[in-house]
């Protein structure tokens, strides 16, 4: 038994792009972070027969400089854009769940309710892997409110999901058993935190197309909303984004920090 545990712990983490027929659960603060961080990887995961599920914390209803824009309209626009981006990546819209917190307000939600809500999702979906924004990266730690909160909340929910004494009502009333997430992949990592890079050469055009589906997140639509692209703007923006996609050893990549967990029970049952 001791030997078996040692062998299991010594195994290298599973590589994300090699997953087949698994359930993948991705949490994103806004309906575009999943595209910008991971669209290539998501496209590969969908192509490889995985059940990809996306949970979006906020409705992203604030980020517009257009004086004629309203929060209600923007939330609808962002939802439509996310569905289109996911369609391009091979993820159906009924695989997207919206928690519908207002943009920028996640940190002011009831934190106990928030972690309970996400714990419930994890216990229901019972994913083989969770993708979430990295709580350890300097960028998310200091830059943006919803990013900080989503990062920490998802991690806290992963921990709570495995212990039956956290939110025992979920087991008593809904039959949701505790669940140990086998592996986590964190995105928006700093260079020093990354320990896994997915080669997205074969799907880089899909990533660009999915990113361009978020029309309202780019100029000129941020200042004056229009639902479509002027052809010249589209080509220019796409080319600029292509130049900015990180490369490793000459290949387009998406970077992750992966871990099998932070407590002994989870480490010993890894894979
Ligand atoms: Zn974001």
py3Dmol code that shows the C-alpha trace and the ligand (Angstrom):
import py3Dmol

protein = """\
ATOM      1  CA  UNK A   1       0.000   0.000   0.000  1.00  0.00           C
ATOM      2  CA  UNK A   2       2.764   2.375   0.927  1.00  0.00           C
ATOM      3  CA  UNK A   3       4.621   1.404  -2.241  1.00  0.00           C
ATOM      4  CA  UNK A   4       1.520   1.894  -4.396  1.00  0.00           C
ATOM      5  CA  UNK A   5       1.005   5.337  -2.919  1.00  0.00           C
ATOM      6  CA  UNK A   6       4.611   6.265  -3.565  1.00  0.00           C
ATOM      7  CA  UNK A   7       4.354   5.140  -7.186  1.00  0.00           C
ATOM      8  CA  UNK A   8       1.146   7.098  -7.710  1.00  0.00           C
ATOM      9  CA  UNK A   9       2.650  10.239  -6.224  1.00  0.00           C
ATOM     10  CA  UNK A  10       5.730   9.914  -8.396  1.00  0.00           C
ATOM     11  CA  UNK A  11       3.743   9.912 -11.654  1.00  0.00           C
ATOM     12  CA  UNK A  12       4.035  12.989 -13.787  1.00  0.00           C
ATOM     13  CA  UNK A  13       0.851  15.063 -14.038  1.00  0.00           C
ATOM     14  CA  UNK A  14      -1.448  14.158 -16.928  1.00  0.00           C
ATOM     15  CA  UNK A  15      -0.948  16.329 -19.963  1.00  0.00           C
ATOM     16  CA  UNK A  16      -4.031  18.346 -20.762  1.00  0.00           C
ATOM     17  CA  UNK A  17      -3.987  17.768 -24.511  1.00  0.00           C
ATOM     18  CA  UNK A  18      -3.864  14.005 -24.024  1.00  0.00           C
ATOM     19  CA  UNK A  19      -7.173  13.776 -22.178  1.00  0.00           C
ATOM     20  CA  UNK A  20      -9.790  11.729 -24.040  1.00  0.00           C
ATOM     21  CA  UNK A  21     -13.414  11.119 -23.095  1.00  0.00           C
ATOM     22  CA  UNK A  22     -13.074  13.038 -19.805  1.00  0.00           C
ATOM     23  CA  UNK A  23     -15.219  15.659 -18.161  1.00  0.00           C
ATOM     24  CA  UNK A  24     -13.464  19.028 -18.050  1.00  0.00           C
ATOM     25  CA  UNK A  25     -14.872  21.867 -15.955  1.00  0.00           C
ATOM     26  CA  UNK A  26     -13.564  25.370 -16.612  1.00  0.00           C
ATOM     27  CA  UNK A  27     -14.332  28.355 -14.387  1.00  0.00           C
ATOM     28  CA  UNK A  28     -13.885  31.829 -15.842  1.00  0.00           C
ATOM     29  CA  UNK A  29     -14.462  35.261 -14.252  1.00  0.00           C
ATOM     30  CA  UNK A  30     -15.756  36.814 -17.489  1.00  0.00           C
ATOM     31  CA  UNK A  31     -17.085  35.532 -20.796  1.00  0.00           C
ATOM     32  CA  UNK A  32     -13.834  36.046 -22.663  1.00  0.00           C
ATOM     33  CA  UNK A  33     -11.078  34.966 -20.268  1.00  0.00           C
ATOM     34  CA  UNK A  34     -11.711  31.332 -21.222  1.00  0.00           C
ATOM     35  CA  UNK A  35     -11.191  32.275 -24.869  1.00  0.00           C
ATOM     36  CA  UNK A  36      -8.084  34.386 -24.364  1.00  0.00           C
ATOM     37  CA  UNK A  37      -6.387  31.950 -22.006  1.00  0.00           C
ATOM     38  CA  UNK A  38      -7.389  28.608 -23.393  1.00  0.00           C
ATOM     39  CA  UNK A  39      -9.300  28.640 -26.680  1.00  0.00           C
ATOM     40  CA  UNK A  40      -6.723  26.476 -28.439  1.00  0.00           C
ATOM     41  CA  UNK A  41      -6.685  23.958 -25.614  1.00  0.00           C
ATOM     42  CA  UNK A  42     -10.488  23.954 -25.377  1.00  0.00           C
ATOM     43  CA  UNK A  43     -10.724  23.293 -29.094  1.00  0.00           C
ATOM     44  CA  UNK A  44      -8.332  20.333 -28.758  1.00  0.00           C
ATOM     45  CA  UNK A  45     -10.225  19.003 -25.738  1.00  0.00           C
ATOM     46  CA  UNK A  46     -13.556  19.199 -27.591  1.00  0.00           C
ATOM     47  CA  UNK A  47     -12.046  17.580 -30.679  1.00  0.00           C
ATOM     48  CA  UNK A  48     -10.706  14.750 -28.495  1.00  0.00           C
ATOM     49  CA  UNK A  49     -14.172  13.773 -27.306  1.00  0.00           C
ATOM     50  CA  UNK A  50     -14.072  15.389 -23.890  1.00  0.00           C
ATOM     51  CA  UNK A  51     -17.184  16.760 -22.231  1.00  0.00           C
ATOM     52  CA  UNK A  52     -16.162  20.405 -21.794  1.00  0.00           C
ATOM     53  CA  UNK A  53     -18.270  22.463 -19.387  1.00  0.00           C
ATOM     54  CA  UNK A  54     -17.812  26.175 -18.810  1.00  0.00           C
ATOM     55  CA  UNK A  55     -18.957  28.134 -15.774  1.00  0.00           C
ATOM     56  CA  UNK A  56     -18.862  31.939 -16.006  1.00  0.00           C
ATOM     57  CA  UNK A  57     -18.942  33.908 -12.771  1.00  0.00           C
ATOM     58  CA  UNK A  58     -20.073  37.287 -14.124  1.00  0.00           C
ATOM     59  CA  UNK A  59     -22.205  38.643 -16.925  1.00  0.00           C
ATOM     60  CA  UNK A  60     -19.515  41.191 -17.912  1.00  0.00           C
ATOM     61  CA  UNK A  61     -22.032  44.016 -18.048  1.00  0.00           C
ATOM     62  CA  UNK A  62     -19.735  47.003 -17.394  1.00  0.00           C
ATOM     63  CA  UNK A  63     -16.839  47.124 -19.854  1.00  0.00           C
ATOM     64  CA  UNK A  64     -17.988  49.599 -22.490  1.00  0.00           C
ATOM     65  CA  UNK A  65     -17.100  53.264 -23.154  1.00  0.00           C
ATOM     66  CA  UNK A  66     -20.126  53.669 -25.421  1.00  0.00           C
ATOM     67  CA  UNK A  67     -22.350  56.279 -23.709  1.00  0.00           C
ATOM     68  CA  UNK A  68     -25.432  54.709 -25.281  1.00  0.00           C
ATOM     69  CA  UNK A  69     -24.708  51.233 -23.903  1.00  0.00           C
ATOM     70  CA  UNK A  70     -26.685  49.828 -20.958  1.00  0.00           C
ATOM     71  CA  UNK A  71     -25.665  47.043 -18.602  1.00  0.00           C
ATOM     72  CA  UNK A  72     -28.663  44.958 -19.644  1.00  0.00           C
ATOM     73  CA  UNK A  73     -27.805  45.240 -23.316  1.00  0.00           C
ATOM     74  CA  UNK A  74     -24.111  44.598 -22.743  1.00  0.00           C
ATOM     75  CA  UNK A  75     -24.816  41.437 -20.712  1.00  0.00           C
ATOM     76  CA  UNK A  76     -26.882  40.084 -23.611  1.00  0.00           C
ATOM     77  CA  UNK A  77     -24.185  40.975 -26.114  1.00  0.00           C
ATOM     78  CA  UNK A  78     -21.485  39.295 -24.032  1.00  0.00           C
ATOM     79  CA  UNK A  79     -23.600  36.154 -23.627  1.00  0.00           C
ATOM     80  CA  UNK A  80     -24.176  35.926 -27.361  1.00  0.00           C
ATOM     81  CA  UNK A  81     -20.468  36.488 -28.094  1.00  0.00           C
ATOM     82  CA  UNK A  82     -19.425  33.783 -25.636  1.00  0.00           C
ATOM     83  CA  UNK A  83     -21.859  31.314 -27.175  1.00  0.00           C
ATOM     84  CA  UNK A  84     -20.463  32.081 -30.620  1.00  0.00           C
ATOM     85  CA  UNK A  85     -16.857  31.718 -29.428  1.00  0.00           C
ATOM     86  CA  UNK A  86     -17.699  28.367 -27.842  1.00  0.00           C
ATOM     87  CA  UNK A  87     -19.497  27.221 -31.000  1.00  0.00           C
ATOM     88  CA  UNK A  88     -16.321  27.899 -32.970  1.00  0.00           C
ATOM     89  CA  UNK A  89     -14.392  25.776 -30.466  1.00  0.00           C
ATOM     90  CA  UNK A  90     -16.880  22.889 -30.629  1.00  0.00           C
ATOM     91  CA  UNK A  91     -18.571  23.529 -27.278  1.00  0.00           C
ATOM     92  CA  UNK A  92     -22.395  23.690 -27.382  1.00  0.00           C
ATOM     93  CA  UNK A  93     -24.130  26.561 -25.635  1.00  0.00           C
ATOM     94  CA  UNK A  94     -25.950  24.247 -23.248  1.00  0.00           C
ATOM     95  CA  UNK A  95     -22.522  23.413 -21.810  1.00  0.00           C
ATOM     96  CA  UNK A  96     -22.177  27.015 -20.608  1.00  0.00           C
ATOM     97  CA  UNK A  97     -23.471  27.989 -17.165  1.00  0.00           C
ATOM     98  CA  UNK A  98     -23.843  31.604 -16.072  1.00  0.00           C
ATOM     99  CA  UNK A  99     -23.680  32.538 -12.390  1.00  0.00           C
ATOM    100  CA  UNK A 100     -24.652  36.077 -13.466  1.00  0.00           C
ATOM    101  CA  UNK A 101     -22.828  38.183 -10.895  1.00  0.00           C
ATOM    102  CA  UNK A 102     -22.360  41.736 -12.102  1.00  0.00           C
ATOM    103  CA  UNK A 103     -19.048  42.681 -13.655  1.00  0.00           C
ATOM    104  CA  UNK A 104     -16.574  43.939 -11.060  1.00  0.00           C
ATOM    105  CA  UNK A 105     -18.844  42.988  -8.188  1.00  0.00           C
ATOM    106  CA  UNK A 106     -17.758  39.406  -7.479  1.00  0.00           C
ATOM    107  CA  UNK A 107     -15.656  40.480  -4.511  1.00  0.00           C
ATOM    108  CA  UNK A 108     -18.718  42.061  -2.920  1.00  0.00           C
ATOM    109  CA  UNK A 109     -20.914  38.979  -3.243  1.00  0.00           C
ATOM    110  CA  UNK A 110     -21.643  36.936  -0.149  1.00  0.00           C
ATOM    111  CA  UNK A 111     -18.444  34.898  -0.033  1.00  0.00           C
ATOM    112  CA  UNK A 112     -19.940  31.989   1.872  1.00  0.00           C
ATOM    113  CA  UNK A 113     -22.781  31.698  -0.648  1.00  0.00           C
ATOM    114  CA  UNK A 114     -20.347  31.971  -3.531  1.00  0.00           C
ATOM    115  CA  UNK A 115     -18.129  29.136  -2.366  1.00  0.00           C
ATOM    116  CA  UNK A 116     -21.179  27.000  -1.558  1.00  0.00           C
ATOM    117  CA  UNK A 117     -22.586  27.610  -5.057  1.00  0.00           C
ATOM    118  CA  UNK A 118     -19.380  26.526  -6.751  1.00  0.00           C
ATOM    119  CA  UNK A 119     -18.875  23.569  -4.400  1.00  0.00           C
ATOM    120  CA  UNK A 120     -22.294  22.343  -5.498  1.00  0.00           C
ATOM    121  CA  UNK A 121     -21.357  22.612  -9.166  1.00  0.00           C
ATOM    122  CA  UNK A 122     -18.178  20.581  -8.605  1.00  0.00           C
ATOM    123  CA  UNK A 123     -20.061  17.893  -6.670  1.00  0.00           C
ATOM    124  CA  UNK A 124     -22.674  17.707  -9.424  1.00  0.00           C
ATOM    125  CA  UNK A 125     -20.378  17.694 -12.476  1.00  0.00           C
ATOM    126  CA  UNK A 126     -17.660  15.517 -10.832  1.00  0.00           C
ATOM    127  CA  UNK A 127     -14.988  16.596 -13.317  1.00  0.00           C
ATOM    128  CA  UNK A 128     -11.810  14.702 -14.177  1.00  0.00           C
ATOM    129  CA  UNK A 129     -10.027  18.054 -14.354  1.00  0.00           C
ATOM    130  CA  UNK A 130     -10.792  21.642 -13.373  1.00  0.00           C
ATOM    131  CA  UNK A 131      -9.396  24.636 -15.252  1.00  0.00           C
ATOM    132  CA  UNK A 132      -9.420  27.929 -13.383  1.00  0.00           C
ATOM    133  CA  UNK A 133      -7.677  31.272 -13.191  1.00  0.00           C
ATOM    134  CA  UNK A 134      -4.428  31.023 -11.262  1.00  0.00           C
ATOM    135  CA  UNK A 135      -4.645  32.283  -7.675  1.00  0.00           C
ATOM    136  CA  UNK A 136      -0.860  32.177  -7.489  1.00  0.00           C
ATOM    137  CA  UNK A 137       0.006  34.495 -10.318  1.00  0.00           C
ATOM    138  CA  UNK A 138       1.031  38.056  -9.626  1.00  0.00           C
ATOM    139  CA  UNK A 139      -1.282  39.303 -12.371  1.00  0.00           C
ATOM    140  CA  UNK A 140      -4.506  37.928 -10.966  1.00  0.00           C
ATOM    141  CA  UNK A 141      -3.497  38.572  -7.409  1.00  0.00           C
ATOM    142  CA  UNK A 142      -3.177  42.293  -7.912  1.00  0.00           C
ATOM    143  CA  UNK A 143      -4.769  43.359 -11.151  1.00  0.00           C
ATOM    144  CA  UNK A 144      -8.484  42.868 -11.373  1.00  0.00           C
ATOM    145  CA  UNK A 145     -11.193  42.318  -8.819  1.00  0.00           C
ATOM    146  CA  UNK A 146     -13.232  39.511 -10.432  1.00  0.00           C
ATOM    147  CA  UNK A 147     -10.045  37.676 -11.353  1.00  0.00           C
ATOM    148  CA  UNK A 148      -8.766  37.647  -7.781  1.00  0.00           C
ATOM    149  CA  UNK A 149     -12.101  36.524  -6.406  1.00  0.00           C
ATOM    150  CA  UNK A 150     -12.787  33.847  -9.011  1.00  0.00           C
ATOM    151  CA  UNK A 151      -9.299  32.414  -8.552  1.00  0.00           C
ATOM    152  CA  UNK A 152      -9.584  32.130  -4.802  1.00  0.00           C
ATOM    153  CA  UNK A 153     -13.210  31.077  -4.753  1.00  0.00           C
ATOM    154  CA  UNK A 154     -12.754  28.195  -7.189  1.00  0.00           C
ATOM    155  CA  UNK A 155      -9.810  26.916  -5.193  1.00  0.00           C
ATOM    156  CA  UNK A 156     -11.762  27.157  -1.931  1.00  0.00           C
ATOM    157  CA  UNK A 157     -14.683  25.300  -3.525  1.00  0.00           C
ATOM    158  CA  UNK A 158     -12.397  22.531  -4.778  1.00  0.00           C
ATOM    159  CA  UNK A 159     -11.234  22.070  -1.204  1.00  0.00           C
ATOM    160  CA  UNK A 160     -14.747  22.175   0.250  1.00  0.00           C
ATOM    161  CA  UNK A 161     -16.124  19.736  -2.338  1.00  0.00           C
ATOM    162  CA  UNK A 162     -14.024  16.864  -1.038  1.00  0.00           C
ATOM    163  CA  UNK A 163     -15.015  17.087   2.620  1.00  0.00           C
ATOM    164  CA  UNK A 164     -18.528  15.951   3.489  1.00  0.00           C
ATOM    165  CA  UNK A 165     -18.754  18.284   6.473  1.00  0.00           C
ATOM    166  CA  UNK A 166     -18.593  21.364   4.236  1.00  0.00           C
ATOM    167  CA  UNK A 167     -22.145  22.220   3.217  1.00  0.00           C
ATOM    168  CA  UNK A 168     -23.626  18.890   4.417  1.00  0.00           C
ATOM    169  CA  UNK A 169     -27.027  20.135   3.237  1.00  0.00           C
ATOM    170  CA  UNK A 170     -25.963  19.320  -0.324  1.00  0.00           C
ATOM    171  CA  UNK A 171     -25.565  15.649   0.578  1.00  0.00           C
ATOM    172  CA  UNK A 172     -28.597  15.459   2.843  1.00  0.00           C
ATOM    173  CA  UNK A 173     -31.084  17.208   0.595  1.00  0.00           C
ATOM    174  CA  UNK A 174     -29.737  16.684  -2.910  1.00  0.00           C
ATOM    175  CA  UNK A 175     -27.718  13.485  -2.641  1.00  0.00           C
ATOM    176  CA  UNK A 176     -24.521  15.224  -3.731  1.00  0.00           C
ATOM    177  CA  UNK A 177     -21.608  13.177  -2.456  1.00  0.00           C
ATOM    178  CA  UNK A 178     -18.218  14.739  -1.698  1.00  0.00           C
ATOM    179  CA  UNK A 179     -15.847  14.773  -4.644  1.00  0.00           C
ATOM    180  CA  UNK A 180     -12.076  14.985  -4.950  1.00  0.00           C
ATOM    181  CA  UNK A 181     -10.986  16.883  -8.062  1.00  0.00           C
ATOM    182  CA  UNK A 182      -8.217  14.695  -9.548  1.00  0.00           C
ATOM    183  CA  UNK A 183      -6.270  17.464 -11.220  1.00  0.00           C
ATOM    184  CA  UNK A 184      -6.303  21.221 -11.638  1.00  0.00           C
ATOM    185  CA  UNK A 185      -4.881  23.337 -14.432  1.00  0.00           C
ATOM    186  CA  UNK A 186      -4.492  27.030 -13.711  1.00  0.00           C
ATOM    187  CA  UNK A 187      -4.408  29.564 -16.511  1.00  0.00           C
ATOM    188  CA  UNK A 188      -3.171  33.186 -16.789  1.00  0.00           C
ATOM    189  CA  UNK A 189       0.026  31.988 -15.186  1.00  0.00           C
ATOM    190  CA  UNK A 190       3.224  33.979 -14.982  1.00  0.00           C
ATOM    191  CA  UNK A 191       6.282  32.554 -16.721  1.00  0.00           C
ATOM    192  CA  UNK A 192       7.747  31.487 -13.418  1.00  0.00           C
ATOM    193  CA  UNK A 193       4.556  29.633 -12.403  1.00  0.00           C
ATOM    194  CA  UNK A 194       3.888  27.775 -15.687  1.00  0.00           C
ATOM    195  CA  UNK A 195       4.789  24.090 -15.763  1.00  0.00           C
ATOM    196  CA  UNK A 196       2.782  22.838 -18.743  1.00  0.00           C
ATOM    197  CA  UNK A 197       2.507  24.262 -22.255  1.00  0.00           C
ATOM    198  CA  UNK A 198      -0.086  23.010 -24.732  1.00  0.00           C
ATOM    199  CA  UNK A 199       0.970  23.183 -28.386  1.00  0.00           C
ATOM    200  CA  UNK A 200      -1.903  24.903 -30.213  1.00  0.00           C
ATOM    201  CA  UNK A 201      -0.329  25.141 -33.689  1.00  0.00           C
ATOM    202  CA  UNK A 202      -3.116  23.061 -35.244  1.00  0.00           C
ATOM    203  CA  UNK A 203      -5.909  25.206 -33.790  1.00  0.00           C
ATOM    204  CA  UNK A 204      -4.422  28.677 -33.639  1.00  0.00           C
ATOM    205  CA  UNK A 205      -6.803  29.978 -36.326  1.00  0.00           C
ATOM    206  CA  UNK A 206      -9.730  28.708 -34.261  1.00  0.00           C
ATOM    207  CA  UNK A 207      -8.371  30.562 -31.260  1.00  0.00           C
ATOM    208  CA  UNK A 208      -8.172  33.766 -33.285  1.00  0.00           C
ATOM    209  CA  UNK A 209     -11.666  33.294 -34.703  1.00  0.00           C
ATOM    210  CA  UNK A 210     -13.069  32.634 -31.235  1.00  0.00           C
ATOM    211  CA  UNK A 211     -11.326  35.746 -29.875  1.00  0.00           C
ATOM    212  CA  UNK A 212     -12.727  37.839 -32.732  1.00  0.00           C
ATOM    213  CA  UNK A 213     -16.238  36.575 -31.872  1.00  0.00           C
ATOM    214  CA  UNK A 214     -15.982  38.790 -28.764  1.00  0.00           C
ATOM    215  CA  UNK A 215     -16.529  41.840 -30.977  1.00  0.00           C
ATOM    216  CA  UNK A 216     -17.536  44.160 -28.130  1.00  0.00           C
ATOM    217  CA  UNK A 217     -14.245  43.535 -26.314  1.00  0.00           C
ATOM    218  CA  UNK A 218     -12.214  45.130 -29.111  1.00  0.00           C
ATOM    219  CA  UNK A 219     -11.941  48.563 -30.689  1.00  0.00           C
ATOM    220  CA  UNK A 220     -13.785  50.203 -32.318  1.00  0.00           C
ATOM    221  CA  UNK A 221     -16.711  48.406 -30.676  1.00  0.00           C
ATOM    222  CA  UNK A 222     -15.659  49.272 -27.110  1.00  0.00           C
ATOM    223  CA  UNK A 223     -16.137  53.005 -27.775  1.00  0.00           C
ATOM    224  CA  UNK A 224     -19.032  52.746 -30.203  1.00  0.00           C
ATOM    225  CA  UNK A 225     -20.736  49.405 -30.199  1.00  0.00           C
ATOM    226  CA  UNK A 226     -21.261  47.643 -33.486  1.00  0.00           C
ATOM    227  CA  UNK A 227     -22.123  43.940 -33.657  1.00  0.00           C
ATOM    228  CA  UNK A 228     -19.847  43.130 -36.557  1.00  0.00           C
ATOM    229  CA  UNK A 229     -16.364  43.859 -37.852  1.00  0.00           C
ATOM    230  CA  UNK A 230     -15.153  46.156 -40.547  1.00  0.00           C
ATOM    231  CA  UNK A 231     -12.998  43.792 -42.641  1.00  0.00           C
ATOM    232  CA  UNK A 232      -9.834  45.907 -42.344  1.00  0.00           C
ATOM    233  CA  UNK A 233     -10.213  46.233 -38.540  1.00  0.00           C
ATOM    234  CA  UNK A 234     -10.753  42.501 -38.250  1.00  0.00           C
ATOM    235  CA  UNK A 235      -7.629  41.596 -40.190  1.00  0.00           C
ATOM    236  CA  UNK A 236      -5.520  44.147 -38.308  1.00  0.00           C
ATOM    237  CA  UNK A 237      -6.734  43.012 -34.865  1.00  0.00           C
ATOM    238  CA  UNK A 238      -6.307  39.367 -35.751  1.00  0.00           C
ATOM    239  CA  UNK A 239      -2.762  39.932 -36.978  1.00  0.00           C
ATOM    240  CA  UNK A 240      -1.859  41.842 -33.804  1.00  0.00           C
ATOM    241  CA  UNK A 241      -3.270  39.082 -31.635  1.00  0.00           C
ATOM    242  CA  UNK A 242      -1.482  36.388 -33.627  1.00  0.00           C
ATOM    243  CA  UNK A 243       1.803  38.203 -32.909  1.00  0.00           C
ATOM    244  CA  UNK A 244       1.045  38.242 -29.205  1.00  0.00           C
ATOM    245  CA  UNK A 245       0.244  34.548 -28.741  1.00  0.00           C
ATOM    246  CA  UNK A 246       3.106  33.102 -26.689  1.00  0.00           C
ATOM    247  CA  UNK A 247       5.538  30.804 -28.425  1.00  0.00           C
ATOM    248  CA  UNK A 248       7.766  28.094 -27.036  1.00  0.00           C
ATOM    249  CA  UNK A 249      10.391  26.321 -29.130  1.00  0.00           C
ATOM    250  CA  UNK A 250       8.847  27.903 -32.235  1.00  0.00           C
ATOM    251  CA  UNK A 251       5.305  26.665 -31.508  1.00  0.00           C
ATOM    252  CA  UNK A 252       2.191  28.550 -30.456  1.00  0.00           C
ATOM    253  CA  UNK A 253       1.355  27.560 -26.882  1.00  0.00           C
ATOM    254  CA  UNK A 254      -1.047  28.112 -24.031  1.00  0.00           C
ATOM    255  CA  UNK A 255       0.556  27.960 -20.585  1.00  0.00           C
ATOM    256  CA  UNK A 256      -0.790  26.330 -17.420  1.00  0.00           C
ATOM    257  CA  UNK A 257       0.281  25.538 -13.902  1.00  0.00           C
ATOM    258  CA  UNK A 258      -0.917  22.091 -12.986  1.00  0.00           C
ATOM    259  CA  UNK A 259      -1.159  20.485  -9.618  1.00  0.00           C
ATOM    260  CA  UNK A 260      -2.615  17.330  -8.187  1.00  0.00           C
ATOM    261  CA  UNK A 261      -3.669  19.049  -4.999  1.00  0.00           C
ATOM    262  CA  UNK A 262      -2.657  20.361  -1.658  1.00  0.00           C
ATOM    263  CA  UNK A 263      -3.784  17.802   0.911  1.00  0.00           C
ATOM    264  CA  UNK A 264      -2.640  14.217   1.543  1.00  0.00           C
ATOM    265  CA  UNK A 265      -6.004  12.586   0.705  1.00  0.00           C
ATOM    266  CA  UNK A 266      -6.021  14.096  -2.748  1.00  0.00           C
ATOM    267  CA  UNK A 267      -2.358  13.499  -3.489  1.00  0.00           C
ATOM    268  CA  UNK A 268      -2.692   9.797  -2.610  1.00  0.00           C
ATOM    269  CA  UNK A 269      -5.665   9.274  -4.863  1.00  0.00           C
ATOM    270  CA  UNK A 270      -4.225  11.214  -7.772  1.00  0.00           C
ATOM    271  CA  UNK A 271      -5.141   9.333 -10.954  1.00  0.00           C
TER     272      UNK A 271
END
"""
ligand_1 = """\
1
ZN
Zn -11.643 38.872 -17.163
"""
view = py3Dmol.view(width=600, height=400)
view.addModel(protein, "pdb")
view.setStyle({"model": 0}, {"cartoon": {"style": "trace"}})
view.addModel(ligand_1, "xyz")
view.setStyle({"model": 1}, {"stick": {}})
view.zoomTo()
view.show()
